[in-house]
Amino acid sequence: MTSKELLRINFADDAAGGRFMFYNDTHRQIKSLAGRIMLGNRRRNVFVVIAIGMTTFLISAILCIGGGYLKSAARQQEKLNG
């Protein structure tokens, strides 16, 4: 159901030929739509948190491996120099 359908106000003709509005109760539809939007936002937020965690892990792993490689290269150089 689109937002236009949710907010539509119907018109009816009265006996004198005039037009009058009657109210459509869209409370349940709006509540359902809001619930689906919140669920979508929750899923997106979970994926964002997982992505940030994985990125942090990968950056720290690269830095640790790089630091270990530099220490190993320095030790190797010392052994070669005597």
matplotlib code that plots the C-alpha trace (Angstrom):
import matplotlib.pyplot as plt

x = [0.0, 1.5, 1.6, -1.0, -3.4, -2.8, -3.5, -6.4, -9.5, -12.7, -15.4, -19.1, -22.1, -24.9, -28.6, -28.4, -25.6, -22.8, -19.7, -18.4, -15.4, -15.3, -12.3, -10.3, -8.8, -5.2, -3.8, -3.2, -1.7, 0.7, 1.7, 2.4, 4.4, 6.4, 7.1, 8.5, 10.7, 12.1, 12.8, 14.7, 16.7, 17.5, 18.8, 20.9, 22.4, 23.4, 25.1, 26.9, 28.2, 29.4, 31.1, 32.9, 34.0, 35.4, 37.2, 38.7, 39.9, 41.5, 43.3, 44.7, 45.7, 47.6, 49.4, 50.4, 51.6, 53.5, 55.1, 56.2, 57.6, 59.7, 61.1, 61.9, 63.6, 65.7, 66.8, 67.7, 69.8, 71.6, 72.4, 73.8, 75.9, 77.3]
y = [0.0, 3.3, 6.5, 8.1, 5.3, 5.5, 9.2, 9.3, 11.1, 9.9, 12.2, 11.3, 13.1, 14.2, 14.4, 18.1, 17.5, 18.9, 17.0, 16.2, 14.5, 11.5, 10.5, 7.3, 5.7, 5.0, 4.5, 0.8, 1.1, 3.9, 1.9, -1.1, 1.0, 2.6, -0.9, -2.1, 1.0, 0.5, -3.1, -2.1, 0.5, -2.1, -4.5, -1.8, -0.7, -4.3, -4.6, -1.3, -2.4, -5.7, -3.9, -1.5, -4.4, -6.3, -3.3, -2.6, -6.2, -6.2, -2.9, -4.1, -7.4, -5.7, -3.4, -6.3, -8.4, -5.4, -4.6, -8.3, -8.2, -5.1, -6.6, -9.8, -7.9, -5.8, -9.0, -10.6, -7.6, -7.7, -11.4, -10.6, -7.7, -9.8]
z = [0.0, -1.0, 1.1, -1.2, -0.6, 3.2, 3.3, 0.8, 1.8, 0.1, -1.1, -1.2, -2.6, -0.3, -1.2, -2.1, -4.7, -2.5, -1.8, 1.7, 3.0, 5.4, 7.4, 6.6, 9.7, 8.7, 12.2, 11.8, 8.3, 9.5, 12.6, 10.4, 7.9, 10.8, 12.2, 8.9, 8.5, 12.1, 11.3, 8.2, 10.1, 12.7, 10.1, 8.4, 11.8, 12.6, 9.2, 9.8, 13.2, 11.8, 8.9, 11.3, 13.5, 10.6, 9.3, 12.7, 12.9, 9.5, 10.0, 13.4, 11.9, 9.0, 11.5, 13.7, 10.8, 9.4, 12.8, 13.2, 9.7, 10.4, 13.6, 11.8, 9.0, 11.5, 13.3, 10.0, 9.1, 12.5, 11.9, 8.4, 9.7, 12.5]

ax = plt.figure().add_subplot(projection="3d")
ax.plot(x, y, z, "-o")
ax.set_aspect("equal")
plt.show()
